[in-house]
Amino acid sequence: MTVAPQAPGTTRDPARRALRDVVFVEGVRTPFGKARADGLLAETRADDLVVKALRELLRRHPELPVERIDEVAIAATTQQGDQGLTLGRTVGLLAGLPHSVPGYAIDRMCAGAMTAVTATASSIAVGASDVVVAGGVEHMGRHPMGLDADPNPRFLSEKLVDPEALNMGVTAENLHDKFPHLTKERADAYAVGTQAKYAKAVANGDIGPEIVPIAARSAERGWGLATADELPRPETTMEGIADLKTPFRPGGRVTPATSSPLTDGATVSLLAAGETADELGLPAAMRLVSYAFAGVPAEIMGYGPVPATDKALAQAGLTIDDIGLFEINEAFAVQVLSFLDHYGIADDDERVNRYGGAIAVGHPLASSGVRLMTQLARQFAQHPEVRYGITTMCVGLGQGGTVVWENPHHADYSGHVPATTEV
């Protein structure tokens, strides 16, 4: 760990440290598969998905001595079976990291990987870590959301939450109720657009470099190599989805076309102190500026990104007008539209989800936050004129999370500030 030099004639208070810059080095992910018995990754263990992703991430960075990794934080929403047993530690051991590298598991439902990033980034900022691994996994085919959960009966008996709050699809219908101008037609159009953007991103090579091939086994088909996402539907049209059933409410407005599909997949990222990245020669793809989590009534959980973004922007001293790129997790189309509507951003604004989103690629719950970050980092490299971007997502039971990032390719990039100033 790098220690700042002490000026002659001064005394240091050992209990006080200067905060350090944190940079996102790189993120990788597995292909995302359908969470069902015949899905791409159905017979592949969840922990093995993370192990493969981590090994590939380390292979891409031979400049990083593995003993310099200070922490492995891996998230999962349903922490049981092959998603249990303190994932960060078990994944680190299985991936071949030294026994000296610790690890832990995280659960903030959909924002698990995002929380893994912000928690470990905080440890870097205060000097407790120099280099960390953060990510998430969700094998929803093996572990459906809420499997074996036992919600406390007081939630309903004491009316702490609305009974509908435990069904994510119903919370999306509630957003349509709250904002009736966000019509089904607008949600359908958004869903068609995100499928088209994803297909274009694949064709342009914008999606693909971050994907780690996975050896996948099928009892019926034998072994194969999974190299691409299984869920996108590029043929989607307005006419084709207009009359789909509304499974969450009779005569409702939320359909499978405007919802993220149940998904299997894993993501892993590498973060470092800015000064450590410079020391080791690790590339800085983004600098973390600020982050925030916020709560909303659980029955409208999709609105969570709005107060979270307000908090994160206020902490950074920025406004929404300073943000040039948005990566918003598409749990449901109406959830994204409610965010855009709040800030006066057009439904088809080109700054938003340029490579498409979860409606096309899938949403393996606790892993999605790092997918957003990985995509934003690539967009930063392509758009040096953009200084700031955000990754944001709604979270089950009424939460939202937002991280503000700075583009190192921008002419006014603030750079990595070494910890040379005493607080």
NORDAWO-V492164 format. One record per residue. PHI is phi in whole degrees, 0 to 359 (none if undefined). Layout:
BEGIN
PHI  PHI
END
This chain:
BEGIN
none  282  247  293  293  261  292  302  79  249  243  254  274  294  271  238  230  280  289  248  289  238  240  270  276  193  230  227  208  282  301  264  242  291  274  207  300  257  288  305  246  303  254  255  296  297  294  294  299  291  301  297  296  294  300  293  299  291  298  287  229  295  288  264  294  299  290  278  288  261  196  233  242  235  258  206  281  255  266  211  56  281  247  252  62  49  310  301  286  293  296  301  294  294  278  91  290  302  298  286  273  278  195  206  249  225  222  228  49  299  265  300  294  299  290  300  293  290  293  288  297  298  294  293  300  270  91  281  220  249  224  223  246  220  188  195  214  212  254  288  290  275  227  302  304  86  302  64  289  230  302  299  299  296  305  266  296  260  55  288  224  290  306  285  292  273  245  298  296  292  297  291  300  297  294  300  296  291  235  298  287  274  281  301  297  294  295  299  296  296  297  298  295  289  295  292  294  297  300  295  295  295  298  274  81  283  249  142  299  273  275  263  301  236  288  246  252  228  300  272  255  82  269  209  245  274  236  217  292  262  267  302  232  294  278  300  228  300  294  289  251  300  249  294  294  251  290  266  198  301  68  278  235  262  237  303  289  253  237  287  283  295  218  252  170  219  225  215  226  240  234  207  297  304  291  288  301  296  299  270  80  280  288  259  275  203  248  285  263  197  207  202  239  214  246  222  307  300  286  234  304  296  274  305  299  292  294  295  292  303  294  295  294  297  297  276  72  242  238  298  290  278  269  258  216  235  246  247  292  264  301  214  300  295  294  294  298  294  293  299  298  300  263  70  259  295  304  251  303  290  282  258  46  299  259  81  212  295  299  269  274  108  222  282  30  296  263  292  302  287  299  301  294  298  291  296  299  292  293  302  297  278  230  295  284  265  268  235  218  229  243  213  201  274  222  306  67  86  221  214  222  219  237  260  236  247  273  290  273  283  299  257  307  285  77  266  265  298  280  247  247  284  275
END
